[in-house]
Structure formats: C-alpha cells, structure tokens
C-alpha cells in the first residue's frame, strides 16, 4: 500500500510557487532568491513531500552558483561547508524549518563508500546524483518550472523506489539504508531492477565501506 499519488500538478508553475510560499520559512527564502536573482531550485524530499500533499520538514535548495550570495541574503548564523559548496540556515532563523543550501554539482567516487569528489554542474546533472528517482525532482524557485530525471515523476506518482544508475549502491552504500527507510516511512515499493542491484552490492561488502 503506497502513501499517495501526486496531488499538485507539476506543470502548474504558479500553483507550485503559491504552495511553496505557504510553507514555513519559504516566504523568506523566496524573497532572498528574488533579491539575489539566484538560479535556485527546491529539491529532494521537500519536493517529494510538497507534490504529494505533505508539509516538508526542511527546505533543501540547490543553486547553480556559489551559495554565498543566497546565504547572505537569508542572513543570520549560517554554517558553511566549503568542500561540498553547502550551507545551512538553522530552523530558529528560517521559520521553524532548517534551510539547506547546496551548489549544483557532479560527484565522483575514488573508492566504494569514499566521500565524493565534487565539481560544479548544471541542475540536470545534479539531479542524477540523487539516491532515488522520486527525490530527483526540482522546482525552479523563480518560475515554478519543474525539472526531473526520468522517470522521476512517474515513480513519485506510483511511489516506486528506483536508483539513478547501476553503481549507485556501490558508490554510496548509505543509499541502501535510505531506500529501506523510504520503504517503511513512505510506503513505497522497491523497483525490481533496483532490488537486483542491492544484492551484489551487499554481497560485495558495500555495507562495511562506511
């Protein structure tokens, strides 16, 4: 039994922006995006929850630029992590939900379970580094337009868990745990091909590499 299908029309940008504006902390975020002109997107679990009628517990935002300008516009005690081009605005300053900022990026792994090497990349490349397709959806915070890896929207509507590429579990074995949690928390179903990829990763020792 799945939790529920998409409730907001991904093609209706203005409606999506109105729904985002109503979220805790999002009015401040949208004002900062407007002030800086940042090419910024709501991503990940926040989009997944929003589209299926659930209030996100945090706002994950990715920017096709350095996150510094947007972090400064949000103000307050921002924590930055230079290696990965990320920053966090704590909940007390962000309207009762934390805001996580990250530069859009590509990732490569020198060894299974190693921390990734990152480099700036466009949003469409960034989406393909996600843990599952139903988290590989972005909403442009200026236009409301949706960008998604294939077949992310279909998988979200059906609540199917599918990895983005065959080496996903080997690159980052924590994805095995995350998808297991999604099965329970979201009532999602594991894609059969993804299940087949999990077995050799586990048998190859992926779970002892982190």
TILO-292276 format. One line per 10 residues: number of its first residue (from 1); for each residue x, y, z of C-alpha. Coordinates in nm, 4 decimals. Layout:
NUM = X Y Z | ...
***
This chain:
1 = 0.0000 0.0000 0.0000 | 0.1558 0.3316 -0.1074 | 0.1178 0.6579 0.0785 | -0.0443 0.8558 -0.2031 | -0.0097 0.9890 -0.5536 | 0.0937 1.3330 -0.6789 | -0.1614 1.5924 -0.5681 | -0.0154 1.9136 -0.7146 | 0.0140 1.9455 -1.0925 | 0.3886 1.9522 -1.1752
11 = 0.3087 2.1525 -1.4900 | 0.1369 2.4358 -1.2989 | 0.4297 2.6581 -1.2034 | 0.2285 2.9428 -1.0438 | 0.0359 2.6976 -0.8248 | 0.3596 2.5325 -0.7161 | 0.5108 2.8688 -0.6198 | 0.1996 2.9540 -0.4171 | 0.2233 2.6202 -0.2387 | 0.5930 2.6780 -0.1663
21 = 0.5257 3.0325 -0.0404 | 0.2798 2.8900 0.2148 | 0.5422 2.6590 0.3675 | 0.7117 2.7564 0.6964 | 1.0192 2.9662 0.6196 | 0.9601 2.9695 0.2452 | 0.8424 3.3310 0.2126 | 1.1799 3.4433 0.3427 | 1.3560 3.2017 0.1072 | 1.1639 3.3192 -0.1995
31 = 1.2336 3.6831 -0.1119 | 1.6064 3.6066 -0.0879 | 1.6006 3.4250 -0.4235 | 1.4222 3.7223 -0.5810 | 1.6661 3.9704 -0.4273 | 1.9776 3.7869 -0.5463 | 1.8456 3.6563 -0.8787 | 1.9945 3.3223 -0.7786 | 1.9204 3.0301 -1.0148 | 1.7812 2.8301 -0.7230
41 = 1.5680 2.5173 -0.7013 | 1.3753 2.3391 -0.4289 | 1.4925 1.9764 -0.4448 | 1.4861 1.6352 -0.2844 | 1.2496 1.5311 -0.0113 | 1.0968 1.8789 0.0105 | 0.9683 1.8492 -0.3472 | 0.8620 1.4883 -0.2977 | 0.6556 1.5834 0.0059 | 0.5127 1.9025 -0.1431
51 = 0.3873 1.7301 -0.4587 | 0.2197 1.4546 -0.2564 | 0.0459 1.6897 -0.0133 | 0.2792 1.6557 0.2846 | 0.4388 1.9559 0.4595 | 0.8183 1.9285 0.4226 | 1.0204 1.9082 0.7437 | 1.3073 2.1047 0.5896 | 1.3758 2.3016 0.2745 | 1.6544 2.1681 0.0522
61 = 1.7677 2.4239 -0.2036 | 2.0304 2.3878 -0.4725 | 2.1832 2.6830 -0.6590 | 2.3554 2.6931 -0.9977 | 2.6179 2.9245 -0.8462 | 2.8090 2.9713 -0.5223 | 2.5638 2.9587 -0.2328 | 2.7251 3.2581 -0.0600 | 2.5005 3.5302 -0.2013 | 2.1799 3.3452 -0.1187
71 = 2.3081 3.2520 0.2279 | 2.3942 3.6167 0.2944 | 2.0500 3.7299 0.1772 | 1.8885 3.4836 0.4186 | 2.1036 3.6301 0.6953 | 2.1663 3.5079 1.0463 | 2.4099 3.2455 1.1688 | 2.4765 3.0474 0.8509 | 2.7071 2.7451 0.8686 | 2.9082 2.6855 0.5503
81 = 3.0876 2.3682 0.4364 | 3.3309 2.4772 0.1693 | 3.4374 2.1330 0.0459 | 3.0894 2.0488 -0.0787 | 2.9688 2.4026 -0.1530 | 2.6890 2.3829 0.1033 | 2.5426 2.5975 0.3798 | 2.2750 2.5575 0.6472 | 2.0394 2.8167 0.7934 | 1.9147 2.6755 1.1271
91 = 1.5459 2.6362 1.1994 | 1.5273 2.9162 1.4586 | 1.6232 3.1652 1.1875 | 1.4358 3.0070 0.8988 | 1.0754 2.9998 1.0143 | 1.0843 2.6813 1.2217 | 1.2366 2.4662 0.9466 | 1.6059 2.4457 0.8516 | 1.7113 2.5541 0.5043 | 1.9949 2.3555 0.3469
101 = 2.1722 2.5200 0.0546 | 2.3993 2.3379 -0.1904 | 2.5656 2.4266 -0.5167 | 2.4518 2.2072 -0.8056 | 2.7252 1.9537 -0.8621 | 2.8522 1.6306 -1.0105 | 3.0086 1.3658 -0.7887 | 3.2741 1.1002 -0.8496 | 3.3940 0.8341 -0.6048 | 3.7566 0.7147 -0.5851
111 = 3.6502 0.4057 -0.3918 | 3.3247 0.2465 -0.2711 | 3.1946 0.4339 0.0307 | 3.4508 0.7150 -0.0011 | 3.3492 1.0771 0.0321 | 3.2776 1.2078 -0.3172 | 3.4898 1.4482 -0.5143 | 3.2597 1.7242 -0.6353 | 3.2622 1.9834 -0.9098 | 3.0031 2.2404 -1.0191
121 = 2.7487 2.1137 -1.2702 | 2.4060 2.2176 -1.4062 | 2.0846 2.1195 -1.2294 | 2.0087 1.8348 -1.4724 | 2.3426 1.6696 -1.3875 | 2.2875 1.7346 -1.0167 | 1.9552 1.5517 -1.0204 | 2.1263 1.2343 -1.1408 | 2.3425 1.2123 -0.8263 | 2.0349 1.1655 -0.6030
131 = 1.9607 0.8492 -0.4080 | 1.6343 0.7638 -0.5857 | 1.4335 0.8961 -0.8785 | 1.1449 1.0156 -0.6595 | 1.3949 1.2544 -0.4986 | 1.5369 1.3640 -0.8358 | 1.2849 1.6426 -0.8953 | 1.3489 2.0169 -0.8732 | 1.1189 2.3201 -0.8730 | 1.2622 2.6490 -1.0022
141 = 1.2074 2.8990 -0.7198 | 1.1654 3.1859 -0.9656 | 0.9323 3.0368 -1.2276 | 0.7852 2.7283 -1.0620 | 0.9003 2.5140 -1.3544 | 0.9737 2.1503 -1.2728 | 1.2919 1.9696 -1.3786 | 1.3069 1.5952 -1.3239 | 1.5229 1.2980 -1.4081 | 1.3419 1.0213 -1.5940
151 = 1.1170 0.8586 -1.4768 | 1.1027 1.0564 -1.1518 | 0.7503 1.1941 -1.1787 | 0.6062 0.8567 -1.2745 | 0.7905 0.6891 -0.9868 | 0.6715 0.9509 -0.7397 | 0.3124 0.9082 -0.8532 | 0.3401 0.5302 -0.8072 | 0.5685 0.5534 -0.5001 | 0.8393 0.3388 -0.6589
161 = 1.1996 0.3431 -0.5350 | 1.4478 0.3338 -0.8226 | 1.8175 0.4262 -0.8215 | 1.9574 0.6600 -1.0862 | 2.2425 0.4404 -1.2114 | 2.3738 0.0831 -1.1698 | 2.6684 0.1780 -0.9423 | 2.4535 0.3817 -0.7028 | 2.4779 0.1447 -0.4048 | 2.8487 0.0797 -0.4627
171 = 2.9352 0.4496 -0.4812 | 2.7354 0.5335 -0.1697 | 2.6259 0.2316 0.0378 | 2.4223 0.4545 0.2712 | 2.1649 0.4598 -0.0087 | 2.0799 0.1007 0.0848 | 1.9710 0.2195 0.4299 | 1.7955 0.5276 0.2948 | 1.5853 0.3301 0.0487 | 1.4962 0.0810 0.3223
181 = 1.3744 0.3712 0.5372 | 1.1727 0.5121 0.2459 | 1.0015 0.1752 0.2044 | 0.8796 0.1967 0.5636 | 0.8186 0.5709 0.6006 | 0.6665 0.6387 0.2604 | 0.5001 0.3044 0.2000 | 0.6995 0.2893 -0.1238 | 0.7763 -0.0196 -0.3317 | 1.1280 -0.1146 -0.4405
191 = 1.1749 -0.1328 -0.8168 | 1.2682 -0.4939 -0.9089 | 1.5793 -0.3876 -1.1024 | 1.6930 -0.1775 -0.8063 | 1.6418 -0.4749 -0.5747 | 1.8665 -0.6816 -0.8022 | 2.1387 -0.4136 -0.7782 | 2.1217 -0.4165 -0.3986 | 2.2111 -0.7856 -0.3642 | 2.5576 -0.7804 -0.5322
201 = 2.6411 -0.4534 -0.3543 | 2.5697 -0.6147 -0.0157 | 2.7439 -0.9396 -0.1058 | 3.0439 -0.7377 -0.2272 | 3.0839 -0.5778 0.1164 | 2.9303 -0.2380 0.0454 | 2.7861 -0.2150 0.3957 | 3.1315 -0.2324 0.5561 | 3.2770 0.0528 0.3486 | 3.1241 0.3354 0.5524
***
